């Protein structure tokens, strides 16, 4: 069992035990987080759904990330990650919103270096974002971002 699947199994179990639902908003991971969760038996008891918001227009129009924020800071930013998580939580009617945004490479994006990733978590108590810097290939960075998101989800469910 891979690390991602172990994290997912723990997150699914913890969410179900806590009676919490989860929704995702993914940019650089493009659905990987929700797919890994859905690979886990029992996920239907906690996974509301997910939005792949690769383009800023989707972040704005579907997840309600403020256009002026995106125009000012670009898509790879902690405030954008927080807004994406909050948007997923609201739009998909979940207890917890989980988001990923970042630069998988090979080139920098919006002035942010390859490997810079933000994971957002939103609950009824508010939203927060966490910064990471990963190295490796594009798939390596995306997998590391997925693992980080699952770790933050686990932390949020435990808290």
Secondary structure as UniProt FT lines:
FT   HELIX           3..18
FT   STRAND          22..26
FT   TURN            28..31
FT   HELIX           32..38
FT   TURN            41..42
FT   HELIX           43..45
FT   STRAND          47..52
FT   HELIX           56..61
FT   TURN            62..63
FT   HELIX           67..73
FT   HELIX           78..91
FT   TURN            92..93
FT   STRAND          96..102
FT   TURN            110..111
FT   TURN            114..115
FT   STRAND          116..123
FT   TURN            124..125
FT   STRAND          126..133
FT   HELIX           138..158
//
